[in-house]
């Protein structure tokens, strides 16, 4: 087999970046993406983590990331593009839109400049669902991503167009949750 045919049958998949989506009504979408983040950092990847709809500092993962070694910390950029509250259709306002748009502008610039090996857009699906990020603009950015860049989107209500474009989609669905018995969010587990 000559080299040209060998490359057809043995592509260097590790050099190709994919689009991953973690969606559904179950718990664990952000957690899955943060696991990918840690794995990528361990392999010396440069990672951008945009946390749409999440502001404030009461997230255990932010505390952990602040305590990474200086060497690994240089590989990670975290942007909180949200206010310090949960955003729903009935409470979304202009301040939410501005915060999310600020983070979205950073993503677009990072994709355009090929600045990172991985971009994680936490709760991007929710921002799209709420109309705070334009679906068609997101699709254009995803289609124009550099070949080797990995992009991850999390959040409920992933649009069918995003699911169709993605290379990996995991739907996390609830089977049973202690919240249903009245247990509130617990520090270290839910935040």
C-alpha positions as CSV (number, residue, x, y, z in Angstrom):
1,X,0.0,0.0,0.0
2,X,1.5,3.4,-1.0
3,X,1.6,6.3,1.4
4,X,-1.3,8.1,-0.2
5,X,-3.7,5.2,0.2
6,X,-2.4,4.5,3.7
7,X,-3.4,8.0,4.8
8,X,-6.9,7.4,3.5
9,X,-7.3,4.3,5.7
10,X,-5.2,5.6,8.6
11,X,-6.1,9.3,9.0
12,X,-4.6,11.1,11.9
13,X,-7.8,11.5,13.9
14,X,-6.0,12.8,16.9
15,X,-5.1,15.9,14.9
16,X,-8.7,16.6,13.9
17,X,-10.9,18.7,16.1
18,X,-14.5,17.8,16.6
19,X,-17.7,19.5,17.8
20,X,-19.2,17.9,20.9
21,X,-22.6,18.6,22.5
22,X,-23.7,17.7,26.0
23,X,-27.5,18.3,26.3
24,X,-30.6,17.0,28.0
25,X,-32.5,17.5,31.2
26,X,-30.2,15.4,33.4
27,X,-27.4,16.4,35.7
28,X,-23.8,16.3,34.4
29,X,-23.5,18.3,31.2
30,X,-21.1,20.9,32.7
31,X,-19.4,18.3,34.7
32,X,-18.6,16.3,31.5
33,X,-17.2,19.3,29.8
34,X,-15.0,20.2,32.8
35,X,-13.6,16.7,32.8
36,X,-12.6,17.2,29.2
37,X,-11.1,20.5,30.2
38,X,-8.9,18.9,32.8
39,X,-7.9,16.1,30.4
40,X,-6.9,18.6,27.7
41,X,-4.9,20.8,30.2
42,X,-3.1,17.6,31.3
43,X,-2.0,17.2,27.7
44,X,-0.8,20.8,27.4
45,X,-3.7,22.0,25.4
46,X,-4.7,25.7,25.6
47,X,-8.3,25.9,26.7
48,X,-10.9,28.7,26.7
49,X,-13.9,28.1,29.0
50,X,-16.8,30.5,28.5
51,X,-19.5,30.1,31.1
52,X,-22.6,31.6,29.6
53,X,-25.4,32.5,32.0
54,X,-23.1,32.0,35.0
55,X,-21.7,34.8,37.0
56,X,-20.5,35.1,40.5
57,X,-17.9,33.1,42.3
58,X,-19.9,30.4,44.1
59,X,-18.8,27.6,41.8
60,X,-16.5,24.9,43.2
61,X,-14.9,24.4,39.8
62,X,-13.7,28.0,39.8
63,X,-12.1,27.5,43.2
64,X,-10.3,24.4,41.8
65,X,-9.2,26.1,38.7
66,X,-7.7,29.0,40.7
67,X,-5.6,26.5,42.6
68,X,-4.1,24.8,39.5
69,X,-0.3,24.9,39.2
70,X,1.0,28.1,37.7
71,X,2.2,26.2,34.6
72,X,-1.3,24.6,33.9
73,X,-3.1,27.9,34.8
74,X,-1.3,29.6,31.9
75,X,-3.1,27.2,29.5
76,X,-6.6,28.0,30.8
77,X,-8.7,31.1,30.2
78,X,-12.0,31.3,32.0
79,X,-14.7,33.9,31.1
80,X,-17.9,34.2,33.0
81,X,-20.4,35.6,30.6
82,X,-23.5,35.9,32.8
83,X,-24.9,37.6,35.8
84,X,-24.9,36.1,39.3
85,X,-28.3,34.3,38.9
86,X,-30.0,31.7,36.9
87,X,-31.5,32.9,33.6
88,X,-34.9,31.8,32.4
89,X,-37.1,33.0,29.5
90,X,-39.3,35.0,32.0
91,X,-36.4,36.8,33.7
92,X,-33.9,37.4,30.9
93,X,-33.1,41.1,30.3
94,X,-30.8,43.4,28.5
95,X,-28.0,43.0,31.1
96,X,-28.1,39.2,30.5
97,X,-27.9,39.8,26.7
98,X,-24.9,42.1,27.1
99,X,-23.0,39.7,29.4
100,X,-23.6,36.8,27.1
101,X,-22.8,38.8,24.0
102,X,-19.5,39.9,25.6
103,X,-18.5,36.2,26.0
104,X,-19.8,35.3,22.5
105,X,-17.6,38.0,21.0
106,X,-14.6,36.4,22.8
107,X,-15.5,33.0,21.3
108,X,-15.8,34.4,17.8
109,X,-12.4,36.1,18.0
110,X,-10.8,33.0,19.4
111,X,-12.2,30.9,16.6
112,X,-11.2,33.4,14.0
113,X,-7.6,33.7,15.4
114,X,-7.2,30.0,16.1
115,X,-6.2,31.0,19.7
116,X,-7.0,27.8,21.5
117,X,-6.9,24.0,21.1
118,X,-10.3,23.6,22.8
119,X,-13.2,26.0,23.4
120,X,-15.9,25.0,25.9
121,X,-19.1,27.0,25.7
122,X,-20.9,26.1,28.9
123,X,-24.7,26.7,28.7
124,X,-24.4,27.9,25.1
125,X,-27.4,25.8,24.2
126,X,-29.5,27.7,26.8
127,X,-28.2,31.1,25.5
128,X,-29.2,30.1,22.0
129,X,-32.6,28.8,23.2
130,X,-33.3,32.1,25.0
131,X,-32.4,34.0,21.8
132,X,-29.3,35.6,23.5
133,X,-27.0,34.1,20.9
134,X,-28.2,33.9,17.3
135,X,-28.5,30.2,16.1
136,X,-27.4,31.0,12.6
137,X,-24.4,32.9,13.8
138,X,-23.4,30.0,16.1
139,X,-23.7,27.6,13.1
140,X,-21.5,29.8,11.0
141,X,-18.8,30.0,13.7
142,X,-18.9,26.2,14.2
143,X,-18.6,25.6,10.5
144,X,-15.6,28.0,10.2
145,X,-13.7,26.5,13.2
146,X,-10.0,25.7,12.5
147,X,-9.5,22.0,11.5
148,X,-7.7,21.0,14.7
149,X,-9.8,23.0,17.2
150,X,-12.2,21.1,19.5
151,X,-15.4,22.9,20.4
152,X,-17.8,21.8,23.2
153,X,-21.3,23.1,23.8
154,X,-23.3,22.3,26.9
155,X,-26.8,23.0,28.1
156,X,-30.4,21.9,27.8
157,X,-32.4,22.3,24.6
158,X,-29.7,21.9,22.0
159,X,-31.2,23.0,18.7
160,X,-31.6,20.3,16.0
161,X,-29.3,22.2,13.7
162,X,-26.5,22.1,16.3
163,X,-27.1,18.4,16.9
164,X,-26.9,17.7,13.1
165,X,-23.7,19.6,12.8
166,X,-22.0,18.1,15.8
167,X,-19.7,15.1,15.6
168,X,-20.6,13.8,19.2
169,X,-23.8,14.4,21.0
170,X,-24.6,13.0,24.4
171,X,-28.1,13.5,25.8
172,X,-28.1,13.3,29.5
173,X,-31.5,12.3,30.8
174,X,-32.7,12.0,34.3
175,X,-33.8,8.7,35.6
176,X,-33.9,9.6,39.3
177,X,-32.8,12.7,41.1
178,X,-32.7,13.5,44.8
179,X,-34.0,17.0,44.0
180,X,-37.4,15.3,43.4
181,X,-37.5,14.5,47.2
182,X,-36.8,18.1,48.2
183,X,-33.0,17.9,48.4
184,X,-31.6,21.3,47.5
185,X,-28.4,22.0,45.6
186,X,-25.4,20.9,47.6
187,X,-22.0,22.7,47.8
188,X,-19.3,20.5,46.2
189,X,-21.8,18.5,44.2
190,X,-24.1,20.9,42.3
191,X,-22.0,24.0,42.7
